[in-house]
Amino acid sequence: MKAAALFVTLALLASCEAIPVETLPDGVSAGDVALFQSAVTAQGCSIANDAQAAAVEAATGFDSDKLRAITQYLTLAGQSEPVSTGFRLTSGQCANA
């Protein structure tokens, strides 16, 4: 009986990986996040200087508040991480970058 309960618990936890834990910020759509991720991926999966940040801003057309909200969302969702000079995407094409 304990083994069955453990199996069910593990199966439920495994299925949760596909469900986003964090809710999108107000004014941010899934499409916005995808566009942002694409722009960051084009910059080598990380933003470490002003030139890269400007390129992402130009590619997305988002203002700094929306860019910050998306970056925070991705960090809380476990899809990016802060680094000493900015941040790095850790999901999608950037998972092994």
HULIN-V908057 format. One record per backbone hydrogen bond with DSSP energy under -1.0 kcal/mol. CO is the residue of the C=O (numbers start at 1). NH is the residue of the N-H. Records with the same first field share a line. If there is no record, write none. Layout:
# HULIN-V908057
CO->NH, NH
This chain:
# HULIN-V908057
1->5
2->6
3->7
4->8
5->9
6->10
7->11
8->12
9->13
10->14
11->15
12->16
14->17
16->19
25->28
29->33
30->34
31->35
32->36
33->37
34->38
35->39
36->40
37->41
38->42
40->45
41->44
45->89
47->87
49->53
50->54
51->55
52->56
53->57
54->58
55->59
56->60
57->61
63->67
64->68
65->69
66->70
67->71
68->72
69->73
70->74
71->75
72->76
73->77
74->79
75->78
79->90
81->88
83->86
86->83
87->47
88->81
91->94
92->95
94->97
